[in-house]
Amino acid sequence: MAADITMLILADHQWFREQFARLDYLQARATVKTDALERVWRPLADKLDVHAYLEELIFYPQLLQRGVDDPEGETLDAIGDHNDIRDGVRDADAVEVGSSEWWSAVGRARAANDEHMGEEEREGLSDFRRHAPAGLREALGRQYGEFMAEHPTTEGLPIEDRDPAAYVQDATPHSSPRVSDTSLRIGSLKGR
């Protein structure tokens, strides 16, 4: 059985929490080497960006189609949160690792990510689990897993902030009926 996309997203959320905890541990040490911080931060920063990119590519368009509770509101909020996370990552990447400016930017990325994960776990993921067919969740999970395996870093991906309202407008199926089978009707993610 393939992994459900909601479970893969939750697994990423747990990993994010663990990596930020590792940074806490390093920050609490009397002396901390920049390379130790970089070994934790670089994979964390990349995965935060790839995770948000992939959610926007395959999860939120399906939530807008399948969600019942308030998929538009959930998606608007999530895209705004993703922008805040990306901004924190960019700000951290623009300054010296370990500097007070770096810790401040990492803290902003963490705060935005913590808020996003909590809301997404209570709202979007719960809504999708309850209203999307298992076959669709598993098909999305396969795509999610393959994409994450192929993109451990942001290299080659257009990581950029999005206008939440424009995203929802573009991703909302205006005149097409809901698809009742498990076909994603979006084609392969390979090459994107």
N, C-alpha and C positions, 0 to 999 in steps of 0.2 A: 504494500500500500504506500502511495506517495504521501509526502508530508503536506499537510494543510498549510496554506500560506499564512494563516493567522498564527499558527504555531511557530513557523519560521521567523515571523516578525517578533513574536514574543521572545524567542531564543536570542535574536539580535539585541533586544532590549536588555535582557539579562547580561549579555556580554558587555554592552555599554556601561551598565552599572558597575560591573566588575573592573573594567578598565579605569573608570573614574575613581574607584576605590583604590586602585593601584597608584594612581597619581596622588591621592591623599596620603598614602603611606610614604611615597617618595618625598612629598612636601614636608612631612613631619620629621624627616631625618635631619640631623644637625647639618650634614653636608650632603648635597645631592649633585650628582654629576649630570651635566647637560645631556650626555649620550644616553643615560638611563631614562631621562624624561622623554627624549626623542624616540626611544624604542617603544615606549608605551603610547605616546601621543600620535606618531605618524600613522600607525595602523588604525588607531581610534578615529582620528580626523578623517582619514580616507573612507573608513566604513560608515561614519556618520553621513558623509556626502553621498556615497554610493547607495546606501540604504534609502535616503530621502529621494534620490533620483529614481530608484526602482519603484518605490511606493507610488510616486507620481506617474510613472510609466504604466504600471499594470494594476496596482491595487485600487487607487482612488477612482479611476474611471469605472471599475467594476462596482465599487461601493456606491457611486452615484447612480448606477443602473439598478443595483440589487438592494441597496439599503432602504430601510423603512423609517427608522426613528427620526433622523434629520440629516440625511446624507450630504446635502448641500452645506449646511452649517458645519458639520463635522469636517468636511473637505476644506472649506474656506479657512477654518481655524488651523487645520493641519498644514496647509500650504504656507500660511503665515508663520507658523512655528518652524517649518523647514527653513524659511528665509532667515529667521533669527538664529537658528543653529548654524547655517552656512555663514552668516555674518560673523559669528563668534569664531568659527574655524578660520575664516579668512583673516580676521584681526589677529589671531594667535600666530598664524603663519607669516604675518608681516613684521613680526618683532622677534627679538632674541629669545630663544627657548630658555625658560627659567627666570626671565626677568619679571618684575612686578607687573608690567604691561601684559606679558604673556599669561601669567596666572589670572589676571583680570579677564582677559579674553576667553581663556579656557573656562573660567567660572561662568561667563555669560553663555557660552555654548552649552555648558552642563545644565544651567538653570532652564534654558529654553528646551533642551532635550528632556529633562526631567518632567517639565510641564507637559510637553508633547506626548511622552510615553504614557503618562497617567491618563490623560484625556483619551488617547487612542485606545488604550486597553479597556477603559470603561465604556467608550462610545463606539467608535468605528469598527474595531475588531469584534466586539460583542455583537453589534448590529449585523455585521457580515456573517459571523458564525451562525446566527439564528435565521438568516434569511437567504443566504446563498447556498445552492446545492453542494453537497460534499464533493461531487465530481469536479465542479468548477473550482472549489477551494484547492483541491489536489492538483488540478491542471495548472493553476496559478502558482502553486507551491513548486511544481517541477520547473516552471519558467524562472521563478524567483531563485531557486537553488542553482540552476545552471548559470544564470546571469551573475550571481554573486561569485561563483567559482571562476568565471571567466574575467571578472573585474575586481581583483583584490585591491586595486587602487583606482583613483579617479582618472588616470591617464586615458585620454581619448574620449572622455565623457564631457558633455557640455554642462558643467556644474554652474548654475546661475539662479539667481532669485527669480521668482515668478510672481506675477500679479495674481493674487488669489481669485478675484472675481473673473478675470479673463480665463484663468485655468478652468474654473468650474463651467463657465460658458462654453469653452472649447471641448471639454470632456463630457458634458451632459448630452445624452442621446435625446435630441429634441423631438424627432418625429419617428424614430425607429422603435418598434415594439420591443419589449423585454424578450431576451432570448431564453427559451425554456430548456434548451439542452446544455451540455457542458462545453460547447464550443466557445472559445474566446472571441472568435471572429476578429482577431487583431493580427493574425499571422505570427510568424516566428519573430522572436526578439533578436535572433542572430543577425549580426551586421548593424545593429542599431547602437 
